[in-house]
Amino acid sequence: MGDKTVLVLASNNLGKLGELQELFAPLGVTLVAQSTLNVPEAPEPHRTFIENALEKARNACKHTGLPAIADDAGLCVDTFGGLPGVDTAFYATQFGYEKGDANNVRALLEQMASVDDRRAALVSTLVALRSADDPEPLIATGRAAGLITREPIGDNGFGFDPIMWLPAFQKTFAQLPTDVKNANSHRGKAAAQMLALMGERWFAPV
């Protein structure tokens, strides 16, 4: 790979773009959102994070001819056998609510109202490909395990952050400063792994 590599982010999430761009800057990598290159959204028909992330990365590679990175993430609740998992973004719609973070939180708290086992984990899987035919994708997974609270606590973050209690900090993700959250979040952990993998596999001196 060259000294300055353009990597397509197979997402249209600008917050995610900024977060990952900062992380990958030391490698001389420039991330561009797929929407700026007119890449259509990829289908996500699979039941695992890794398969959906691979689908999204391969789709971006096919449409641009450039290396791409994608992530798929969600909440896995122990008492639900790991669900909602890949359906996390649409969780609330299963219970008659509109799609959205606040409704996801509301629906989950309602479904767990009588549940004593509150264990859950936020999971992020990142997949990077050099091309659509790359036989050796780079795969990094980050996991942030904790307990689902019985009501939202804290004002920072998004998604399930206000109800994900982290025993190590005795706080929810929504109570942590952004830099502490990013260093300990599922996506932060996956990104750190991916950074190391890229440095070793793609950018290592010959």
N, C-alpha and C positions, 0 to 999 in steps of 0.2 A: 504494500500500500504506500502511497506517496506521503510526502511530508504534511501536506494539507489535504485532508480527505473530507468530501461532502458525504454525509450520512443522512438518509431520508428517515425521518421519524414517522412511522406508520400510525399516525394519530393526528387529529386536528385540535388537540387540547393544548392551548397556548401556555397554560401553567406548567404542564408536563414538559413542554418544549424548553421553557426557560430553565427549569430545574435540571433537566438532563444536559442541556447545553453547557451549563456551568460546570457540571461534573466531568464532562468529556473534554473540556477546553485544554487541560494539560497534555492531551494526546495530539493536539493540533487538529481536532475534528470539528467541523462545522455541521450542526444539525439543521435541517430544513423540514418544516412540516409538509406532509404529503399534499395538503390542499393547495399549497403554492405551486405545485408541479402538476396539478389537475389529476391526481391519483384518486380514483373512486374508492369508496369504502369497501373493504373486503367482507365477504360473508364470514360469520363466526358460528358454524354449525356444530362445533365439537363440545364435548363435555369436560375437557381438561384445559387448564390455562395454557399449557405448553403447546397444544395443538392449535388453539386459536391464535396465539402469538406468532407461531410459525406461519399460519395462513396469512396473517396481516403483513408480516415481513416479506414473504414471498410475493404477495400481491404488489407491494410497493416496488420491489426489485423489478418485477416483470414490466411495470408501467414506466419505469424511469431508467433502467439499465444501470442504476447506482446501488451501492451497498445500502442496506436498510436495517433499522432496528424497530422492534415492536414490543409492547408489553400487554399482558392480560393479567388482570388482578381482581381480587374479590375477597369476600368474607366467608370463612369456613367455620361453621358452628358445630362443635362436637356432638351436641345432643340431637342435631339434625343430620347426622351422618356426613358432615362436611358441606352441606348446603348452607346458603344459596350458591356458593361457588361461582361458576361462570355466569350465573343468572343474577348476580348481585345488583347490577345497575337497574334491573327491572323488577327487583324483589317486591316493591310496594304494589305493583300492578297486579300481582297474584291475589291481592286482597281488596281489590276495588279502588285503590288509590291511584292518583296520577304519579308518573315517574318523577323521582326527585329525591335528593338527600334527606330532607326533613321527613318525607313520607316513608322512606326506607327505615329510618330510625324509629318512627312511630309504629310501623308494622312489625318490626322485629321485637320491640318492647312488648307489644300486645301478644305476639306469638309466644314470647318467653315469660309471660306474666306468672305462670304457675310452675316454671322450670327452676330447679335448684342448681343444676349443673350449668354454670354460666361460662364455661371454657370456650374460647374461640380464637381464631387467628386471622389476621389480614395477610394475604399472600400475594406476591407479585412475581411474575415470571417474565424475564426479558429474553428475547431471541434476536440475534444479529446474523445477517447473511451477507456474504460478499456479492452474491448474485442469486438469481432465482433457482439456479441449478447447484448451488453450493451444497456439497455432500456432508459438510462438517459445520453445522450451525453452532454458534456460540450460545450457550444457554446458562442463564443465571437466575436463581430463585432466592427471594428474600421472604422471611416469615417473621411476623411480629405477633407473638402469642400473648393473650391476656384474658380478662374476664369481662363479660357484658354487664354493665351497670343496670340498675333498675330505673334510672332517669338520666337525662343528659347532664353532663358536668363540664363546664369550660366553654370558652367562646372562640378559641382558635381552631384552625383546621377546617376540614370539610368531611363529607361522607359520614362514616361511622365513628369519626374521631371523638365526639362527645360521649360516646358510650363504651369505648374500648379502654378498659382500666388496665394499667400496666403495673403489676406488683413491684417491679424493681424501682419504680419512681413513686409509687403510691399516688399516682395521678392518671387522668385520662390523657390521650393524645392531645385533646383540645385544651388541656391546661399547660402543655409544654411550650417553651419558646420554639420558634420555627426551626432554628438550627439544631436544637436537641431532638426535636421530632424527626427531622430529615435524616439525622445520623442513626436513628434507631427504628425508623419506619420500615415496612416491608419493601417499599420501592427504593429507599435509601440503601438498604442492605443488598438488594439485587443489583443496583447501579454500581456499588463498590466492587462487587464480584465481577460484573461485566467489564468494568474499567481494567481490572487486573487481567482478565482473559484477553481483552483486546491488546493490551500492552505486551502480553506474552506471545499471542498467536499471530496478530496482524501487524504489529508495529515493532516487534523485536528486531534489533540490528542483525544483519546477516553475518 
